[in-house]
Structures are given as C-alpha cells and as structure tokens.
C-alpha cells in the first residue's frame, strides 16, 4: 500500500467519523449516514490496497 493511498483512506475515515459525530450531536440523520458511508469507503480502500499488497509479495 502506497503512503498516498494510506493517507487517503485514513482521511476518508476521519472525515466520516467527524460527520457522524456532528450528525449525532445535531440529530441530523442524513449527516450520520454520510459519515458512516464515508468511513465504509475508507475501509474498502484499505481492504483493496491490502489485497494488492498481498499479491505483490
């Protein structure tokens, strides 16, 4: 996994967590859902890169 991809995945997860938290505090279900979706997107990016790394070895 390249450093750039790791940073992108971590950023997506962090932004998602912030959105989810703000949504919970403000009772904004749409923002909570967006945050969870963004976190999932970051997790998928991580998983895809881990698969790539496994095949490189």
C-alpha positions as CSV (number, residue, x, y, z in Angstrom):
1,X,0.0,0.0,0.0
2,X,1.5,3.3,-1.0
3,X,1.8,6.1,1.5
4,X,-0.6,8.2,-0.5
5,X,-3.3,5.6,-0.5
6,X,-2.9,5.1,3.2
7,X,-3.3,8.8,3.8
8,X,-6.4,8.9,1.5
9,X,-8.0,6.0,3.3
10,X,-7.3,7.5,6.7
11,X,-8.6,10.9,5.7
12,X,-11.8,9.4,4.4
13,X,-12.3,7.5,7.7
14,X,-11.5,10.6,9.7
15,X,-13.8,12.9,7.8
16,X,-16.5,10.3,8.0
17,X,-16.1,10.0,11.8
18,X,-16.4,13.8,12.2
19,X,-19.5,13.9,10.0
20,X,-21.0,11.0,12.0
21,X,-20.2,12.7,15.3
22,X,-21.6,16.1,14.2
23,X,-24.7,14.4,12.9
24,X,-25.2,12.6,16.3
25,X,-24.8,15.9,18.2
26,X,-27.1,17.8,15.9
27,X,-29.6,15.0,15.5
28,X,-29.0,15.1,11.7
29,X,-29.6,11.5,10.5
30,X,-28.5,12.4,6.9
31,X,-25.1,13.6,8.2
32,X,-24.7,10.5,10.3
33,X,-25.5,8.3,7.3
34,X,-23.0,10.3,5.2
35,X,-20.3,9.9,7.8
36,X,-20.9,6.1,8.1
37,X,-20.8,5.8,4.3
38,X,-17.5,7.8,4.1
39,X,-16.0,5.6,6.8
40,X,-17.0,2.5,4.9
41,X,-15.5,3.9,1.7
42,X,-12.2,4.4,3.6
43,X,-12.4,0.8,4.9
44,X,-13.0,-0.5,1.4
45,X,-10.0,1.5,0.1
46,X,-7.8,-0.1,2.9
47,X,-9.0,-3.6,2.0
48,X,-8.4,-3.1,-1.7
49,X,-4.9,-1.9,-1.0
50,X,-4.2,-4.8,1.3
51,X,-5.2,-7.2,-1.4
52,X,-2.9,-5.5,-3.8
53,X,-0.1,-5.7,-1.3
54,X,-0.7,-9.5,-0.8
55,X,-0.3,-10.1,-4.5
56,X,2.9,-8.1,-4.7
57,X,4.6,-10.5,-2.2
